[in-house]
Amino acid sequence: MHIRVKAIPNAGASAVVGVRNGELVVRLGAQPEKGKANRALIELLSEVLGVPRSSLRLVSGETARHKVVAAPAALRPRLVSLAGRAG
């Protein structure tokens, strides 16, 4: 399963803030340099979804704000619940 994400780096604190245009909108406390924001994104998603970081993988958007993260299909119900709470 792929999760479309809009990442907003340098936000002060990391949090999932909602869903817009089919993308999970995520604020990241990390700066977008040397992969810090990408690592923060994977860490945040693993925490809120309750899975190990190793089960999530950045598929595209390494240097962009619009990213795609691969996750196990079994996480679909958790992701739907997360999107409902955030939005």
N, C-alpha and C positions, 0 to 999 in steps of 0.2 A: 504494500500500500504506500502511496506517496502523499505526503502532507505539503501543501503549498503554504509558504510562510512569507510574510512581509516583516523584515527585521528592521528595528529602529535602534541603532547603536548609540552609545553615549547618553543613555537615558537616566542615569543615576542609579536606578534599581531595575533588576530583571523581573519581568512579569508578562503573562499572557493578558492582553487587554481586550481582545474581541476577535470578531470575524468580519472581514470586509471584502466584498467581491470574491468570495470563495477562498480567501486566504486567511490563515490564522495570523493575527497581528500581534507581534511580540516586541516588547521593549527590552533592550539589553543594556546592562550597566557597563559592559566592556566596550573598549574602543575598537574600531574596525582596522586593526593593524596586526600583521603577523598571525592572523587566524584567531585572535583573542575573541572576537565577537562570534565566530562560528563555533568555537569551543563552548562559549557561554550559552549559545542557542541549544546545542546538544545537551548540555548539562541541565538547563532549565526544562526542556521537554522531557528528559528522563525523570526528573523529579516530579513534575506534575502528572505524568502518565504512569509513574510507578514502575519503571523498567530500567534495566542497566543501560548505561551509556552505549555499551557495545552493541545493543540491539537497534540503535539508530545510526543512520549514515547520511551525510550530506551528499546529495546526488548532483545538484547543480546550483549555481549561484554563489560560488565561493567568494567572489568579489562584488556581488550585487546585493541589493536590498531584498530583491525577490528571490527566494530560495526554494528548493525542493528537498525534503528530507524523506528518506526511505525508512519505513517502520513495519513491523510484523502486522499482517492483516488482522490478527486477533485483537489489536488495539483499537479497532474501529469504534466499538461501543464507548470506550474511555474517551476517545477523541471527540465523539459527538457530545458526550456529557460535558467535557471541558469547554467546547465551543458554546454550548448552551449557557453555562455559568458565566463565561467571560463576556458574552455578547449581551 
